[in-house]
Amino acid sequence: MSRISVRGFAVASATAVTAVGSVVGVASGSTAQTNDAEATAAGTTLLADIPAGQQAQVQTASLTQQADAQAIAADASAKKDAEEAARKAAAETAIAKKEAAEKAAQAAKERAEAKEKASRSASDFPVLKSYSISAIQAMAAQMVPSGQFQCFSNIVDHESDWNYQAVNPSSGAYGMFQALPGSKMASAGADWRTNPATQIKWGLNYMNERYGSPCEAWSFWQANNWY
């Protein structure tokens, strides 16, 4: 290393700047500034006194220190951003997994309910001489999955107003679901003419087999006014 250290170069540079300022004061006519400049310059090595090659070393060292400081700050910022992004991604993943688990649990519950209700038959309900609308709807609620019941009910409302003995005078369509011919409902039971539970069993099977579910059947009905 040369006779003057890098730290000394930096101090000399700062002092040189002060000296230059003092000279400017002299030019403006300030005696006090002239005296200060002389006093400072008397005990300090100025940048102009440093050989040209060593001046370049001082400037390079200063730029290198600035670059290092900026790099350290950039690394710290990038690390902080990466950590924040990782925390956000982990939180989003946890939420997505929770939602997926909840949906899976709900789907499993609905499948179990549908299976249990699908196992019901007309024989599970007492045979009566006549049935009120509320009694028929109560039967349907025990046979149709809860998530599909409103769609199922909407179709029955439009087809027959829950009248299990409704007859279309022009086509002969029969029952709550206006089956044509009505005898198709015999696949669910021989008492299809008089037992609403048998008709409900047939209607639910028809919607599931033809459309996939009562709600899919209701969507088709809304678009076409028939199903």
C-alpha positions in Angstrom: 0.0 0.0 0.0 1.2 3.6 -0.7 2.2 6.1 1.9 -1.3 7.3 2.5 -4.1 4.9 3.5 -7.4 4.7 1.8 -9.0 6.2 4.9 -6.5 9.0 4.7 -7.4 9.6 1.1 -11.1 9.9 2.0 -10.3 12.4 4.8 -8.1 14.4 2.4 -10.8 14.5 -0.2 -13.3 15.9 2.3 -10.7 18.4 3.5 -10.0 19.4 -0.1 -13.7 20.2 -0.6 -13.6 22.4 2.5 -10.5 24.1 1.3 -12.1 24.8 -2.1 -15.1 26.3 -0.3 -12.8 28.5 1.7 -11.1 29.7 -1.4 -14.4 30.7 -2.8 -14.9 32.7 0.3 -11.6 34.5 -0.3 -12.7 35.4 -3.8 -15.9 37.0 -2.3 -13.8 39.2 0.0 -14.2 37.4 3.3 -11.1 37.7 5.5 -12.4 35.3 8.1 -13.0 32.6 5.6 -9.5 33.2 4.2 -7.9 32.7 7.6 -10.0 29.6 8.3 -8.9 28.1 4.9 -5.3 28.9 5.6 -5.5 27.3 9.1 -7.2 24.2 7.7 -4.9 23.8 4.8 -1.8 24.2 6.9 -2.4 21.0 8.8 -4.1 18.8 6.2 -3.0 17.0 3.1 -5.2 18.1 0.2 -6.6 15.8 -2.6 -4.5 17.8 -5.0 -1.4 16.8 -3.1 -2.2 13.1 -3.6 -0.7 11.5 -6.7 -3.2 11.0 -9.5 -3.1 7.2 -9.4 -3.9 7.2 -5.7 -6.7 9.6 -6.2 -8.3 7.0 -8.5 -7.9 4.4 -5.8 -9.7 6.6 -3.3 -12.6 7.2 -5.7 -12.8 3.5 -6.6 -12.8 2.5 -2.9 -15.6 5.0 -2.3 -17.7 3.7 -5.2 -17.1 0.1 -4.1 -18.3 0.8 -0.6 -21.4 2.4 -2.0 -22.1 -0.5 -4.3 -21.6 -3.0 -1.4 -24.0 -1.1 0.8 -26.6 -1.0 -2.0 -26.1 -4.7 -2.6 -26.6 -5.5 1.1 -29.8 -3.4 1.2 -31.1 -5.0 -2.0 -30.4 -8.5 -0.6 -32.2 -7.7 2.6 -35.2 -6.3 0.7 -35.3 -9.3 -1.6 -35.2 -11.7 1.4 -38.0 -9.9 3.1 -40.1 -10.0 0.0 -39.4 -13.7 -0.5 -40.4 -14.4 3.1 -43.6 -12.5 2.8 -44.5 -14.2 -0.5 -43.8 -17.6 1.1 -46.0 -16.8 4.1 -48.8 -15.6 1.8 -48.5 -18.7 -0.4 -48.6 -21.0 2.7 -51.7 -19.2 4.0 -53.5 -19.5 0.7 -52.6 -23.2 0.4 -53.9 -23.8 3.9 -57.2 -22.1 3.1 -57.5 -24.0 -0.1 -56.9 -27.3 1.7 -59.5 -26.4 4.3 -62.1 -25.5 1.7 -61.4 -28.7 -0.2 -61.7 -30.8 2.9 -65.0 -29.1 3.8 -66.4 -29.7 0.3 -65.3 -33.3 0.4 -67.0 -33.8 3.8 -70.2 -32.1 2.6 -70.2 -34.2 -0.6 -69.7 -37.4 1.5 -72.5 -36.3 3.8 -74.8 -35.7 0.8 -74.0 -39.1 -0.8 -74.7 -40.9 2.5 -78.0 -39.0 2.8 -79.0 -39.7 -0.8 -78.1 -43.4 -0.4 -80.1 -43.7 2.8 -83.1 -41.9 1.3 -82.9 -43.8 -1.9 -83.3 -47.0 0.1 -86.8 -46.0 1.2 -89.8 -47.4 -0.6 -93.5 -46.9 -0.6 -93.8 -49.7 1.9 -92.0 -47.5 4.5 -95.1 -45.3 4.6 -98.6 -46.2 5.8 -101.2 -46.6 3.1 -104.1 -44.2 3.5 -107.4 -43.7 1.8 -106.4 -40.2 0.9 -103.4 -37.9 1.3 -103.2 -34.2 2.1 -100.6 -32.1 0.2 -98.6 -31.6 3.5 -98.5 -35.4 4.0 -97.3 -36.0 0.5 -94.6 -33.3 0.9 -93.5 -34.9 4.1 -93.1 -38.2 2.3 -91.0 -36.5 -0.4 -88.8 -34.8 2.2 -87.9 -38.3 3.6 -87.1 -39.7 0.1 -85.4 -36.7 -1.7 -81.9 -35.5 -0.6 -82.3 -32.1 1.2 -80.1 -30.3 -1.3 -82.3 -31.4 -4.1 -85.7 -31.1 -2.5 -86.5 -27.5 -3.6 -85.8 -28.3 -7.2 -87.9 -31.5 -6.9 -90.7 -29.5 -5.3 -90.6 -26.8 -8.1 -91.2 -29.4 -10.7 -94.1 -31.0 -8.9 -95.6 -27.6 -8.2 -95.7 -26.8 -12.0 -96.8 -30.3 -13.1 -99.6 -31.1 -10.7 -99.6 -28.9 -7.6 -98.9 -32.1 -5.6 -102.1 -33.8 -6.8 -101.2 -37.5 -7.1 -104.4 -38.2 -9.0 -104.1 -35.3 -11.5 -105.0 -36.3 -15.1 -104.3 -34.2 -18.2 -107.6 -34.3 -20.1 -105.9 -34.0 -23.5 -102.9 -36.3 -23.2 -103.9 -38.6 -20.3 -100.7 -37.8 -18.5 -101.1 -38.9 -14.9 -100.0 -38.2 -11.3 -97.8 -35.7 -9.6 -95.2 -36.0 -12.4 -97.6 -36.2 -15.3 -96.1 -39.4 -16.5 -97.2 -40.3 -20.0 -98.4 -42.9 -20.0 -99.1 -43.1 -16.3 -98.5 -46.9 -16.4 -94.7 -46.1 -16.6 -94.8 -45.6 -12.9 -95.6 -49.3 -12.4 -91.8 -49.8 -12.4 -91.9 -48.3 -8.9 -94.9 -50.2 -7.6 -98.2 -51.7 -8.7 -100.1 -49.1 -6.6 -98.9 -46.2 -8.7 -102.4 -44.9 -9.2 -103.2 -44.4 -5.5 -100.0 -44.2 -3.6 -98.1 -40.9 -3.7 -95.0 -42.6 -2.2 -94.8 -44.9 -5.2 -95.1 -41.9 -7.5 -92.4 -40.0 -5.6 -90.1 -43.0 -5.9 -90.7 -43.2 -9.6 -90.3 -39.4 -10.2 -87.0 -39.2 -8.3 -85.6 -42.1 -10.2 -86.7 -40.6 -13.5 -85.0 -37.2 -12.7 -81.8 -38.9 -11.6 -81.6 -41.3 -14.5 -82.6 -38.8 -17.2 -81.0 -35.6 -16.0 -78.6 -36.5 -13.2 -80.5 -34.9 -10.4 -83.8 -33.0 -9.6 -81.9 -29.7 -9.9 -80.6 -30.6 -13.3 -84.2 -31.6 -14.3 -85.5 -28.3 -13.0 -82.9 -26.4 -15.0 -84.1 -28.2 -18.1 -87.7 -27.5 -17.2 -87.1 -23.8 -16.8 -85.5 -23.7 -20.3 -88.2 -25.8 -22.0 -91.3 -25.7 -19.8 -91.3 -29.5 -19.8 -88.9 -32.2 -18.6 
